[in-house]
Amino acid sequence: MNRSQAGVVAQAAWLSCCNQSGALSESLGGLHAVQATVLGVLSLLVLFGILFLGGSLLFRVHGLIGLLAHERHASLEAETSGTSEGDN
């Protein structure tokens, strides 16, 4: 095989595997659409996961604040009832 024949074979192999027109072939366009769809779905899953976990944490904090407020209220009542009894 001489150089001209090797060049023709290499060029034929290149043309068979790649589209040199610069336009995306149909299979690559479909692949990009699938990738964009998967990326969108994963992004939504992450977003909703963060929202639900954040909401859960807010409910826990709200419950803990309510518990602390109840304990503080109980301790203030105990202090005021204890000082009023000692004054009598």
C-alpha positions as CSV (number, residue, x, y, z in Angstrom):
1,M,0.0,0.0,0.0
2,N,1.5,3.3,-1.0
3,R,0.9,6.8,0.6
4,S,-1.9,7.8,-1.7
5,Q,-3.8,4.6,-1.0
6,A,-3.2,5.0,2.8
7,G,-4.5,8.6,2.6
8,V,-7.6,7.5,0.8
9,V,-8.3,4.7,3.4
10,A,-7.7,7.1,6.3
11,Q,-10.0,9.8,4.7
12,A,-12.7,7.2,4.1
13,A,-12.5,6.0,7.7
14,W,-12.7,9.6,8.9
15,L,-15.7,10.4,6.7
16,S,-17.5,7.2,7.9
17,C,-17.2,8.0,11.6
18,C,-17.6,11.8,11.7
19,N,-19.8,14.4,10.2
20,Q,-17.6,17.1,8.7
21,S,-20.4,19.4,7.7
22,G,-20.4,20.9,11.2
23,A,-24.0,20.0,11.8
24,L,-25.0,17.6,14.6
25,S,-26.0,14.2,13.4
26,E,-29.4,12.9,14.4
27,S,-28.0,10.6,17.0
28,L,-26.0,13.3,18.7
29,G,-29.0,15.6,18.8
30,G,-31.1,12.9,20.5
31,L,-28.2,12.2,22.9
32,H,-28.0,15.9,23.9
33,A,-31.8,16.0,24.4
34,V,-31.6,13.0,26.7
35,Q,-28.7,14.5,28.7
36,A,-30.6,17.8,29.1
37,T,-33.7,15.9,30.3
38,V,-31.7,13.8,32.8
39,L,-29.9,16.9,34.1
40,G,-33.2,18.8,34.5
41,V,-34.8,15.9,36.4
42,L,-31.8,15.5,38.7
43,S,-31.7,19.3,39.3
44,L,-35.4,19.2,40.3
45,L,-34.8,16.3,42.6
46,V,-32.0,18.1,44.4
47,L,-34.1,21.3,44.6
48,F,-37.1,19.5,46.1
49,G,-34.8,17.5,48.4
50,I,-33.3,20.7,49.8
51,L,-36.7,22.3,50.2
52,F,-38.2,19.3,52.0
53,L,-35.1,18.8,54.3
54,G,-35.1,22.6,55.0
55,G,-38.8,22.5,55.8
56,S,-38.3,19.5,58.1
57,L,-35.5,21.3,59.9
58,L,-37.6,24.4,60.3
59,F,-40.4,22.3,61.9
60,R,-38.0,20.8,64.3
61,V,-36.5,24.1,65.3
62,H,-40.0,25.5,65.7
63,G,-40.9,22.6,68.0
64,L,-37.7,23.0,70.0
65,I,-38.4,26.7,70.4
66,G,-41.9,26.0,71.6
67,L,-40.6,23.4,74.1
68,L,-38.0,25.9,75.4
69,A,-40.6,28.6,75.7
70,H,-42.9,26.2,77.6
71,E,-40.1,25.3,80.0
72,R,-39.1,28.9,80.5
73,H,-42.7,29.8,81.2
74,A,-43.0,27.0,83.8
75,S,-39.7,28.1,85.5
76,L,-40.9,31.7,85.6
77,E,-44.2,30.6,87.2
78,A,-42.3,28.6,89.7
79,E,-40.1,31.5,90.6
80,T,-43.0,33.9,91.0
81,S,-45.0,31.5,93.1
82,G,-42.0,30.8,95.3
83,T,-41.2,34.4,96.0
84,S,-44.9,35.3,96.7
85,E,-45.1,32.5,99.2
86,G,-42.0,33.7,101.0
87,D,-43.2,37.2,101.2
88,N,-46.4,36.2,103.1
